[in-house]
Amino acid sequence: MRPYDWVIGMKAEGNYKGAGDWYAGKITSLGGEKIGIAYDGDKETTRTGRRRSR
């Protein structure tokens, strides 16, 4: 397992609502295993496992 090197404002892709589709967004918050991401018009807070760097 490699450590995350994410920072707020960084581009990332998210598995929106865990539905299997990946969308581009920006990281808005970080805290432990929780991560916030803003998409084009939508936001969500979820677990780091549903994110990947772009």
mmCIF file as Biopython writes it, N, C-alpha, C and O atoms, coordinates in Angstrom:
data_model
#
loop_
_atom_site.group_PDB
_atom_site.id
_atom_site.type_symbol
_atom_site.label_atom_id
_atom_site.label_alt_id
_atom_site.label_comp_id
_atom_site.label_asym_id
_atom_site.label_entity_id
_atom_site.label_seq_id
_atom_site.pdbx_PDB_ins_code
_atom_site.Cartn_x
_atom_site.Cartn_y
_atom_site.Cartn_z
_atom_site.occupancy
_atom_site.B_iso_or_equiv
_atom_site.auth_seq_id
_atom_site.auth_asym_id
_atom_site.pdbx_PDB_model_num
ATOM 1   N N  . MET A ? 1  ? 0.838   -1.159 0.000   1.0 0.0 1  A 1 
ATOM 2   C CA . MET A ? 1  ? 0.000   0.000  0.000   1.0 0.0 1  A 1 
ATOM 3   C C  . MET A ? 1  ? 0.897   1.240  0.000   1.0 0.0 1  A 1 
ATOM 4   O O  . MET A ? 1  ? 1.831   1.336  0.796   1.0 0.0 1  A 1 
ATOM 5   N N  . ARG A ? 2  ? 0.611   2.178  -0.886  1.0 0.0 2  A 1 
ATOM 6   C CA . ARG A ? 2  ? 1.408   3.400  -0.903  1.0 0.0 2  A 1 
ATOM 7   C C  . ARG A ? 2  ? 0.650   4.512  -0.192  1.0 0.0 2  A 1 
ATOM 8   O O  . ARG A ? 2  ? -0.579  4.546  -0.238  1.0 0.0 2  A 1 
ATOM 9   N N  . PRO A ? 3  ? 1.360   5.416  0.458   1.0 0.0 3  A 1 
ATOM 10  C CA . PRO A ? 3  ? 0.679   6.502  1.166   1.0 0.0 3  A 1 
ATOM 11  C C  . PRO A ? 3  ? 0.080   7.510  0.180   1.0 0.0 3  A 1 
ATOM 12  O O  . PRO A ? 3  ? 0.579   7.680  -0.933  1.0 0.0 3  A 1 
ATOM 13  N N  . TYR A ? 4  ? -0.980  8.163  0.603   1.0 0.0 4  A 1 
ATOM 14  C CA . TYR A ? 4  ? -1.595  9.206  -0.215  1.0 0.0 4  A 1 
ATOM 15  C C  . TYR A ? 4  ? -0.774  10.480 -0.108  1.0 0.0 4  A 1 
ATOM 16  O O  . TYR A ? 4  ? -0.284  10.816 0.970   1.0 0.0 4  A 1 
ATOM 17  N N  . ASP A ? 5  ? -0.622  11.190 -1.215  1.0 0.0 5  A 1 
ATOM 18  C CA . ASP A ? 5  ? 0.072   12.476 -1.202  1.0 0.0 5  A 1 
ATOM 19  C C  . ASP A ? 5  ? -0.878  13.577 -1.656  1.0 0.0 5  A 1 
ATOM 20  O O  . ASP A ? 5  ? -0.464  14.538 -2.305  1.0 0.0 5  A 1 
ATOM 21  N N  . TRP A ? 6  ? -2.155  13.429 -1.308  1.0 0.0 6  A 1 
ATOM 22  C CA . TRP A ? 6  ? -3.179  14.358 -1.731  1.0 0.0 6  A 1 
ATOM 23  C C  . TRP A ? 6  ? -3.158  15.618 -0.878  1.0 0.0 6  A 1 
ATOM 24  O O  . TRP A ? 6  ? -2.795  15.582 0.298   1.0 0.0 6  A 1 
ATOM 25  N N  . VAL A ? 7  ? -3.552  16.729 -1.486  1.0 0.0 7  A 1 
ATOM 26  C CA . VAL A ? 7  ? -3.705  17.993 -0.780  1.0 0.0 7  A 1 
ATOM 27  C C  . VAL A ? 7  ? -5.020  18.639 -1.257  1.0 0.0 7  A 1 
ATOM 28  O O  . VAL A ? 7  ? -5.502  18.352 -2.353  1.0 0.0 7  A 1 
ATOM 29  N N  . ILE A ? 8  ? -5.581  19.504 -0.424  1.0 0.0 8  A 1 
ATOM 30  C CA . ILE A ? 8  ? -6.804  20.208 -0.790  1.0 0.0 8  A 1 
ATOM 31  C C  . ILE A ? 8  ? -6.542  21.055 -2.035  1.0 0.0 8  A 1 
ATOM 32  O O  . ILE A ? 8  ? -5.528  21.747 -2.128  1.0 0.0 8  A 1 
ATOM 33  N N  . GLY A ? 9  ? -7.461  20.988 -2.978  1.0 0.0 9  A 1 
ATOM 34  C CA . GLY A ? 9  ? -7.344  21.703 -4.242  1.0 0.0 9  A 1 
ATOM 35  C C  . GLY A ? 9  ? -6.767  20.872 -5.375  1.0 0.0 9  A 1 
ATOM 36  O O  . GLY A ? 9  ? -6.794  21.292 -6.532  1.0 0.0 9  A 1 
ATOM 37  N N  . MET A ? 10 ? -6.245  19.698 -5.052  1.0 0.0 10 A 1 
ATOM 38  C CA . MET A ? 10 ? -5.649  18.810 -6.056  1.0 0.0 10 A 1 
ATOM 39  C C  . MET A ? 10 ? -6.740  18.149 -6.901  1.0 0.0 10 A 1 
ATOM 40  O O  . MET A ? 10 ? -7.812  17.816 -6.396  1.0 0.0 10 A 1 
ATOM 41  N N  . LYS A ? 11 ? -6.455  17.963 -8.187  1.0 0.0 11 A 1 
ATOM 42  C CA . LYS A ? 11 ? -7.378  17.239 -9.064  1.0 0.0 11 A 1 
ATOM 43  C C  . LYS A ? 11 ? -7.360  15.760 -8.706  1.0 0.0 11 A 1 
ATOM 44  O O  . LYS A ? 11 ? -6.312  15.188 -8.405  1.0 0.0 11 A 1 
ATOM 45  N N  . ALA A ? 12 ? -8.532  15.158 -8.743  1.0 0.0 12 A 1 
ATOM 46  C CA . ALA A ? 12 ? -8.664  13.731 -8.456  1.0 0.0 12 A 1 
ATOM 47  C C  . ALA A ? 12 ? -9.903  13.220 -9.173  1.0 0.0 12 A 1 
ATOM 48  O O  . ALA A ? 12 ? -10.718 14.004 -9.660  1.0 0.0 12 A 1 
ATOM 49  N N  . GLU A ? 13 ? -10.039 11.910 -9.235  1.0 0.0 13 A 1 
ATOM 50  C CA . GLU A ? 13 ? -11.237 11.301 -9.792  1.0 0.0 13 A 1 
ATOM 51  C C  . GLU A ? 13 ? -11.954 10.581 -8.670  1.0 0.0 13 A 1 
ATOM 52  O O  . GLU A ? 13 ? -11.320 10.004 -7.787  1.0 0.0 13 A 1 
ATOM 53  N N  . GLY A ? 14 ? -13.273 10.616 -8.704  1.0 0.0 14 A 1 
ATOM 54  C CA . GLY A ? 14 ? -14.058 9.972  -7.673  1.0 0.0 14 A 1 
ATOM 55  C C  . GLY A ? 14 ? -15.073 9.001  -8.243  1.0 0.0 14 A 1 
ATOM 56  O O  . GLY A ? 14 ? -15.657 9.225  -9.303  1.0 0.0 14 A 1 
ATOM 57  N N  . ASN A ? 15 ? -15.263 7.930  -7.517  1.0 0.0 15 A 1 
ATOM 58  C CA . ASN A ? 15 ? -16.287 6.936  -7.832  1.0 0.0 15 A 1 
ATOM 59  C C  . ASN A ? 15 ? -17.572 7.446  -7.179  1.0 0.0 15 A 1 
ATOM 60  O O  . ASN A ? 15 ? -17.908 7.054  -6.062  1.0 0.0 15 A 1 
ATOM 61  N N  . TYR A ? 16 ? -18.279 8.317  -7.884  1.0 0.0 16 A 1 
ATOM 62  C CA . TYR A ? 16 ? -19.410 9.048  -7.321  1.0 0.0 16 A 1 
ATOM 63  C C  . TYR A ? 16 ? -20.474 8.113  -6.768  1.0 0.0 16 A 1 
ATOM 64  O O  . TYR A ? 16 ? -21.033 7.286  -7.489  1.0 0.0 16 A 1 
ATOM 65  N N  . LYS A ? 17 ? -20.741 8.258  -5.482  1.0 0.0 17 A 1 
ATOM 66  C CA . LYS A ? 17 ? -21.727 7.457  -4.741  1.0 0.0 17 A 1 
ATOM 67  C C  . LYS A ? 17 ? -21.443 5.968  -4.823  1.0 0.0 17 A 1 
ATOM 68  O O  . LYS A ? 17 ? -22.340 5.156  -4.594  1.0 0.0 17 A 1 
ATOM 69  N N  . GLY A ? 18 ? -20.202 5.592  -5.149  1.0 0.0 18 A 1 
ATOM 70  C CA . GLY A ? 18 ? -19.825 4.183  -5.205  1.0 0.0 18 A 1 
ATOM 71  C C  . GLY A ? 18 ? -20.500 3.405  -6.315  1.0 0.0 18 A 1 
ATOM 72  O O  . GLY A ? 18 ? -20.562 2.176  -6.266  1.0 0.0 18 A 1 
ATOM 73  N N  . ALA A ? 19 ? -21.014 4.117  -7.328  1.0 0.0 19 A 1 
ATOM 74  C CA . ALA A ? 19 ? -21.776 3.474  -8.400  1.0 0.0 19 A 1 
ATOM 75  C C  . ALA A ? 19 ? -20.906 2.861  -9.492  1.0 0.0 19 A 1 
ATOM 76  O O  . ALA A ? 19 ? -21.423 2.198  -10.392 1.0 0.0 19 A 1 
ATOM 77  N N  . GLY A ? 20 ? -19.587 3.073  -9.426  1.0 0.0 20 A 1 
ATOM 78  C CA . GLY A ? 20 ? -18.698 2.463  -10.412 1.0 0.0 20 A 1 
ATOM 79  C C  . GLY A ? 20 ? -18.263 3.384  -11.530 1.0 0.0 20 A 1 
ATOM 80  O O  . GLY A ? 20 ? -17.386 3.024  -12.316 1.0 0.0 20 A 1 
ATOM 81  N N  . ASP A ? 21 ? -18.855 4.566  -11.621 1.0 0.0 21 A 1 
ATOM 82  C CA . ASP A ? 21 ? -18.458 5.535  -12.641 1.0 0.0 21 A 1 
ATOM 83  C C  . ASP A ? 21 ? -17.528 6.570  -12.025 1.0 0.0 21 A 1 
ATOM 84  O O  . ASP A ? 21 ? -17.818 7.107  -10.956 1.0 0.0 21 A 1 
ATOM 85  N N  . TRP A ? 22 ? -16.413 6.853  -12.692 1.0 0.0 22 A 1 
ATOM 86  C CA . TRP A ? 22 ? -15.394 7.775  -12.182 1.0 0.0 22 A 1 
ATOM 87  C C  . TRP A ? 22 ? -15.540 9.133  -12.857 1.0 0.0 22 A 1 
ATOM 88  O O  . TRP A ? 22 ? -15.680 9.223  -14.077 1.0 0.0 22 A 1 
ATOM 89  N N  . TYR A ? 23 ? -15.506 10.192 -12.041 1.0 0.0 23 A 1 
ATOM 90  C CA . TYR A ? 23 ? -15.669 11.555 -12.542 1.0 0.0 23 A 1 
ATOM 91  C C  . TYR A ? 23 ? -14.538 12.437 -12.025 1.0 0.0 23 A 1 
ATOM 92  O O  . TYR A ? 23 ? -14.028 12.229 -10.924 1.0 0.0 23 A 1 
ATOM 93  N N  . ALA A ? 24 ? -14.154 13.425 -12.834 1.0 0.0 24 A 1 
ATOM 94  C CA . ALA A ? 24 ? -13.110 14.369 -12.443 1.0 0.0 24 A 1 
ATOM 95  C C  . ALA A ? 24 ? -13.658 15.357 -11.423 1.0 0.0 24 A 1 
ATOM 96  O O  . ALA A ? 24 ? -14.818 15.764 -11.488 1.0 0.0 24 A 1 
ATOM 97  N N  . GLY A ? 25 ? -12.802 15.732 -10.481 1.0 0.0 25 A 1 
ATOM 98  C CA . GLY A ? 25 ? -13.182 16.705 -9.474  1.0 0.0 25 A 1 
ATOM 99  C C  . GLY A ? 25 ? -11.946 17.255 -8.783  1.0 0.0 25 A 1 
ATOM 100 O O  . GLY A ? 25 ? -10.818 17.001 -9.205  1.0 0.0 25 A 1 
ATOM 101 N N  . LYS A ? 26 ? -12.171 18.012 -7.714  1.0 0.0 26 A 1 
ATOM 102 C CA . LYS A ? 26 ? -11.090 18.562 -6.898  1.0 0.0 26 A 1 
ATOM 103 C C  . LYS A ? 26 ? -11.340 18.216 -5.444  1.0 0.0 26 A 1 
ATOM 104 O O  . LYS A ? 26 ? -12.480 18.212 -4.980  1.0 0.0 26 A 1 
ATOM 105 N N  . ILE A ? 27 ? -10.260 17.926 -4.728  1.0 0.0 27 A 1 
ATOM 106 C CA . ILE A ? 27 ? -10.344 17.605 -3.312  1.0 0.0 27 A 1 
ATOM 107 C C  . ILE A ? 27 ? -10.670 18.871 -2.528  1.0 0.0 27 A 1 
ATOM 108 O O  . ILE A ? 27 ? -10.021 19.903 -2.695  1.0 0.0 27 A 1 
ATOM 109 N N  . THR A ? 28 ? -11.696 18.773 -1.662  1.0 0.0 28 A 1 
ATOM 110 C CA . THR A ? 28 ? -12.110 19.927 -0.868  1.0 0.0 28 A 1 
ATOM 111 C C  . THR A ? 28 ? -11.831 19.759 0.616   1.0 0.0 28 A 1 
ATOM 112 O O  . THR A ? 28 ? -11.767 20.749 1.345   1.0 0.0 28 A 1 
ATOM 113 N N  . SER A ? 29 ? -11.664 18.522 1.077   1.0 0.0 29 A 1 
ATOM 114 C CA . SER A ? 29 ? -11.353 18.288 2.484   1.0 0.0 29 A 1 
ATOM 115 C C  . SER A ? 29 ? -10.693 16.924 2.648   1.0 0.0 29 A 1 
ATOM 116 O O  . SER A ? 29 ? -10.919 16.007 1.859   1.0 0.0 29 A 1 
ATOM 117 N N  . LEU A ? 30 ? -9.877  16.811 3.686   1.0 0.0 30 A 1 
ATOM 118 C CA . LEU A ? 30 ? -9.183  15.565 4.013   1.0 0.0 30 A 1 
ATOM 119 C C  . LEU A ? 30 ? -9.234  15.368 5.522   1.0 0.0 30 A 1 
ATOM 120 O O  . LEU A ? 30 ? -9.050  16.321 6.280   1.0 0.0 30 A 1 
ATOM 121 N N  . GLY A ? 31 ? -9.483  14.143 5.959   1.0 0.0 31 A 1 
ATOM 122 C CA . GLY A ? 31 ? -9.497  13.843 7.381   1.0 0.0 31 A 1 
ATOM 123 C C  . GLY A ? 31 ? -9.520  12.352 7.619   1.0 0.0 31 A 1 
ATOM 124 O O  . GLY A ? 31 ? -10.573 11.725 7.510   1.0 0.0 31 A 1 
ATOM 125 N N  . GLY A ? 32 ? -8.378  11.772 7.941   1.0 0.0 32 A 1 
ATOM 126 C CA . GLY A ? 32 ? -8.309  10.325 8.139   1.0 0.0 32 A 1 
ATOM 127 C C  . GLY A ? 32 ? -8.643  9.602  6.850   1.0 0.0 32 A 1 
ATOM 128 O O  . GLY A ? 32 ? -8.024  9.839  5.813   1.0 0.0 32 A 1 
ATOM 129 N N  . GLU A ? 33 ? -9.627  8.716  6.924   1.0 0.0 33 A 1 
ATOM 130 C CA . GLU A ? 33 ? -10.050 7.982  5.732   1.0 0.0 33 A 1 
ATOM 131 C C  . GLU A ? 33 ? -11.158 8.701  4.965   1.0 0.0 33 A 1 
ATOM 132 O O  . GLU A ? 33 ? -11.637 8.192  3.952   1.0 0.0 33 A 1 
ATOM 133 N N  . LYS A ? 34 ? -11.567 9.871  5.434   1.0 0.0 34 A 1 
ATOM 134 C CA . LYS A ? 34 ? -12.622 10.628 4.746   1.0 0.0 34 A 1 
ATOM 135 C C  . LYS A ? 34 ? -12.008 11.669 3.833   1.0 0.0 34 A 1 
ATOM 136 O O  . LYS A ? 34 ? -10.986 12.280 4.146   1.0 0.0 34 A 1 
ATOM 137 N N  . ILE A ? 35 ? -12.659 11.852 2.694   1.0 0.0 35 A 1 
ATOM 138 C CA . ILE A ? 35 ? -12.192 12.832 1.717   1.0 0.0 35 A 1 
ATOM 139 C C  . ILE A ? 35 ? -13.414 13.487 1.078   1.0 0.0 35 A 1 
ATOM 140 O O  . ILE A ? 35 ? -14.397 12.819 0.755   1.0 0.0 35 A 1 
ATOM 141 N N  . GLY A ? 36 ? -13.335 14.787 0.906   1.0 0.0 36 A 1 
ATOM 142 C CA . GLY A ? 36 ? -14.396 15.526 0.239   1.0 0.0 36 A 1 
ATOM 143 C C  . GLY A ? 36 ? -13.944 15.859 -1.168  1.0 0.0 36 A 1 
ATOM 144 O O  . GLY A ? 36 ? -12.780 16.197 -1.386  1.0 0.0 36 A 1 
ATOM 145 N N  . ILE A ? 37 ? -14.847 15.768 -2.114  1.0 0.0 37 A 1 
ATOM 146 C CA . ILE A ? 37 ? -14.517 16.087 -3.495  1.0 0.0 37 A 1 
ATOM 147 C C  . ILE A ? 37 ? -15.679 16.862 -4.114  1.0 0.0 37 A 1 
ATOM 148 O O  . ILE A ? 37 ? -16.849 16.556 -3.883  1.0 0.0 37 A 1 
ATOM 149 N N  . ALA A ? 38 ? -15.326 17.865 -4.898  1.0 0.0 38 A 1 
ATOM 150 C CA . ALA A ? 38 ? -16.324 18.661 -5.613  1.0 0.0 38 A 1 
ATOM 151 C C  . ALA A ? 38 ? -16.223 18.331 -7.088  1.0 0.0 38 A 1 
ATOM 152 O O  . ALA A ? 38 ? -15.156 18.426 -7.695  1.0 0.0 38 A 1 
ATOM 153 N N  . TYR A ? 39 ? -17.347 17.946 -7.646  1.0 0.0 39 A 1 
ATOM 154 C CA . TYR A ? 39 ? -17.444 17.674 -9.074  1.0 0.0 39 A 1 
ATOM 155 C C  . TYR A ? 39 ? -18.061 18.906 -9.725  1.0 0.0 39 A 1 
ATOM 156 O O  . TYR A ? 39 ? -18.268 19.917 -9.055  1.0 0.0 39 A 1 
ATOM 157 N N  . ASP A ? 40 ? -18.347 18.838 -10.977 1.0 0.0 40 A 1 
ATOM 158 C CA . ASP A ? 40 ? -19.000 19.933 -11.675 1.0 0.0 40 A 1 
ATOM 159 C C  . ASP A ? 40 ? -20.463 20.014 -11.232 1.0 0.0 40 A 1 
ATOM 160 O O  . ASP A ? 40 ? -21.338 19.404 -11.848 1.0 0.0 40 A 1 
ATOM 161 N N  . GLY A ? 41 ? -20.722 20.765 -10.169 1.0 0.0 41 A 1 
ATOM 162 C CA . GLY A ? 41 ? -22.083 20.931 -9.676  1.0 0.0 41 A 1 
ATOM 163 C C  . GLY A ? 41 ? -22.481 20.031 -8.528  1.0 0.0 41 A 1 
ATOM 164 O O  . GLY A ? 41 ? -23.505 20.298 -7.899  1.0 0.0 41 A 1 
ATOM 165 N N  . ASP A ? 42 ? -21.743 18.987 -8.215  1.0 0.0 42 A 1 
ATOM 166 C CA . ASP A ? 42 ? -22.052 18.079 -7.114  1.0 0.0 42 A 1 
ATOM 167 C C  . ASP A ? 42 ? -20.869 17.984 -6.169  1.0 0.0 42 A 1 
ATOM 168 O O  . ASP A ? 42 ? -19.727 18.244 -6.550  1.0 0.0 42 A 1 
ATOM 169 N N  . LYS A ? 43 ? -21.162 17.602 -4.915  1.0 0.0 43 A 1 
ATOM 170 C CA . LYS A ? 43 ? -20.127 17.386 -3.904  1.0 0.0 43 A 1 
ATOM 171 C C  . LYS A ? 43 ? -20.450 16.112 -3.153  1.0 0.0 43 A 1 
ATOM 172 O O  . LYS A ? 43 ? -21.606 15.694 -3.089  1.0 0.0 43 A 1 
ATOM 173 N N  . GLU A ? 44 ? -19.419 15.491 -2.581  1.0 0.0 44 A 1 
ATOM 174 C CA . GLU A ? 44 ? -19.653 14.370 -1.685  1.0 0.0 44 A 1 
ATOM 175 C C  . GLU A ? 44 ? -18.466 14.209 -0.747  1.0 0.0 44 A 1 
ATOM 176 O O  . GLU A ? 44 ? -17.346 14.617 -1.054  1.0 0.0 44 A 1 
ATOM 177 N N  . THR A ? 45 ? -18.738 13.610 0.392   1.0 0.0 45 A 1 
ATOM 178 C CA . THR A ? 45 ? -17.700 13.215 1.330   1.0 0.0 45 A 1 
ATOM 179 C C  . THR A ? 45 ? -17.792 11.706 1.446   1.0 0.0 45 A 1 
ATOM 180 O O  . THR A ? 45 ? -18.865 11.160 1.703   1.0 0.0 45 A 1 
ATOM 181 N N  . THR A ? 46 ? -16.668 11.034 1.256   1.0 0.0 46 A 1 
ATOM 182 C CA . THR A ? 46 ? -16.669 9.578  1.257   1.0 0.0 46 A 1 
ATOM 183 C C  . THR A ? 46 ? -15.314 9.078  1.737   1.0 0.0 46 A 1 
ATOM 184 O O  . THR A ? 46 ? -14.556 9.838  2.339   1.0 0.0 46 A 1 
ATOM 185 N N  . ARG A ? 47 ? -15.002 7.828  1.482   1.0 0.0 47 A 1 
ATOM 186 C CA . ARG A ? 47 ? -13.740 7.225  1.925   1.0 0.0 47 A 1 
ATOM 187 C C  . ARG A ? 47 ? -12.669 7.344  0.848   1.0 0.0 47 A 1 
ATOM 188 O O  . ARG A ? 47 ? -12.978 7.447  -0.339  1.0 0.0 47 A 1 
ATOM 189 N N  . THR A ? 48 ? -11.420 7.328  1.268   1.0 0.0 48 A 1 
ATOM 190 C CA . THR A ? 48 ? -10.304 7.484  0.349   1.0 0.0 48 A 1 
ATOM 191 C C  . THR A ? 48 ? -10.250 6.381  -0.701  1.0 0.0 48 A 1 
ATOM 192 O O  . THR A ? 48 ? -9.711  6.609  -1.784  1.0 0.0 48 A 1 
ATOM 193 N N  . GLY A ? 49 ? -10.776 5.218  -0.428  1.0 0.0 49 A 1 
ATOM 194 C CA . GLY A ? 49 ? -10.756 4.116  -1.391  1.0 0.0 49 A 1 
ATOM 195 C C  . GLY A ? 49 ? -11.588 4.374  -2.643  1.0 0.0 49 A 1 
ATOM 196 O O  . GLY A ? 49 ? -11.473 3.649  -3.630  1.0 0.0 49 A 1 
ATOM 197 N N  . ARG A ? 50 ? -12.420 5.399  -2.600  1.0 0.0 50 A 1 
ATOM 198 C CA . ARG A ? 50 ? -13.232 5.732  -3.776  1.0 0.0 50 A 1 
ATOM 199 C C  . ARG A ? 50 ? -12.663 6.916  -4.518  1.0 0.0 50 A 1 
ATOM 200 O O  . ARG A ? 50 ? -13.397 7.603  -5.228  1.0 0.0 50 A 1 
ATOM 201 N N  . ARG A ? 51 ? -11.382 7.176  -4.377  1.0 0.0 51 A 1 
ATOM 202 C CA . ARG A ? 51 ? -10.685 8.273  -5.036  1.0 0.0 51 A 1 
ATOM 203 C C  . ARG A ? 51 ? -9.426  7.756  -5.703  1.0 0.0 51 A 1 
ATOM 204 O O  . ARG A ? 51 ? -8.836  6.762  -5.280  1.0 0.0 51 A 1 
ATOM 205 N N  . ARG A ? 52 ? -9.036  8.446  -6.743  1.0 0.0 52 A 1 
ATOM 206 C CA . ARG A ? 52 ? -7.753  8.149  -7.365  1.0 0.0 52 A 1 
ATOM 207 C C  . ARG A ? 52 ? -7.193  9.461  -7.933  1.0 0.0 52 A 1 
ATOM 208 O O  . ARG A ? 52 ? -7.943  10.340 -8.355  1.0 0.0 52 A 1 
ATOM 209 N N  . SER A ? 53 ? -5.887  9.569  -7.934  1.0 0.0 53 A 1 
ATOM 210 C CA . SER A ? 53 ? -5.221  10.760 -8.469  1.0 0.0 53 A 1 
ATOM 211 C C  . SER A ? 53 ? -5.345  10.773 -9.974  1.0 0.0 53 A 1 
ATOM 212 O O  . SER A ? 53 ? -5.434  9.722  -10.609 1.0 0.0 53 A 1 
ATOM 213 N N  . ARG A ? 54 ? -5.350  11.961 -10.542 1.0 0.0 54 A 1 
ATOM 214 C CA . ARG A ? 54 ? -5.426  12.091 -12.000 1.0 0.0 54 A 1 
ATOM 215 C C  . ARG A ? 54 ? -4.042  12.215 -12.567 1.0 0.0 54 A 1 
ATOM 216 O O  . ARG A ? 54 ? -3.881  12.335 -13.781 1.0 0.0 54 A 1 
#
